Amino acid sequence: MKKITPVAAACAIIFSSICYADNIPEIMNKARKGNAEAQFKIAALYASGKIGKKDEESKKQMFDWLEKSASQNYAKAQEILYKKYFEQEKFEKAAKWAQEAIKRKDKSAMSVMAYLNYFGCKTVPINRKKAFELSEQSMEQPLSQVIQGRFYLTGCDKFESDIILAKDCAENAINKKSPYGYILMADIHLINDEGNSEDNIKIVEKNLQEAIKKNCSEAMIKLGNLYLDYFATTDKTVKATNLYVKASEFFNPASFRQLAIYVLEKNTSDILAKYQSMRALKDAAKYGDPHAQVLLWECHSINKYGFETDNNLAKQYNEYNKRLNKIEQRLNRLEKRT
């Protein structure tokens, strides 16, 4: 049986308010003429299967009509879009509609933007001060609990690092079914006093596996890294590779980078493997991963992994390297202020 996610449940509640007894041709006619409420109703009808077959085409139609409705500032459409897009890890699209919803003091949208400002994405630069402010304004939301937990984990100007409070935040987010709560808990155990003990690593693994059950690509990458860093067995190496591949299906740029690094370190003499790895790195760079961009610079400027030097490409990726250094310097300044 397919599990119902909190986002799917919330969207179902919003859609359930639609009166399906309405005349569908009449609603469609209004929607085509640009009526935002009618457009939202058509999206709901596609979602319920009242129109279409609940297949991929119906799903596409649902999103198309939601986009049209949201573009006219229809609140319910914007809410469903940012929640759906965030769940699908389409963070740039989620940010677009969450920012609109924040104008109406939408607490859930604030928590989404708190997360995106903390970690950054292609259209949202990292801004830890803003992440802190938004999370404080929406503390009842699980994502905001996660971001507050991150600040407690590392400490900031407002308070010192407090592992107990960080764990409390993680547990609150986990109780609300957030995969990012499990990831926070895993990170807490990785840096606590128990360190690399076997029992501690198992706790980390278990938390990441729980997040993966909710299709979280970040957890897939972290678990893959855990397997490569702490286990030397062949089966764990295979599992790590499979996790990176699965994460790449979400177009998570870090997954492309990790796959490339893994292959390059194992097959530096294999020309095909090197070619495929370079493509993976370029994909990661294309989707905005600054570390992949720096790695490409190293490959083309200092012959890393045996690649031939290419001054033009090295110059191009060196700009990314400078940009990453500036971002890291800015983060350090922001963390001192927050």
Buried (B, 14 or more C-beta within 10 A) or exposed (E): EEEEBBBBEBBBEBBEEBEEEEEBEEBBEBBEEEBBBBBBBBBBBBBBEBBBEBEEEBEEBBBBBBBBBBBBEBBBBBBBBBBBBBBBBBBEBBBBBBBBBBEEEBBBBBBBBBBBBBBBBEBBEBBBBBBBBBBBBBBEBBBBBBBBBBBBBBBBEEEEEBBEBBBBBBBBBBEBBBBBBBBBBBBBBBEBEEEEEEEBBEBBBEBBBBBBEBBBBBBBBBBBBBBBEBBEEEEBBEBBBEBBEBBBEBBBBBBBBBBBBBBBEEBBEEEEBBEBBBEBBBBBBBBBBBBBBBBBBBBBBEEBBEBEEBEEBBEBBBEBBEEBEEBEEBBEEBBEEB
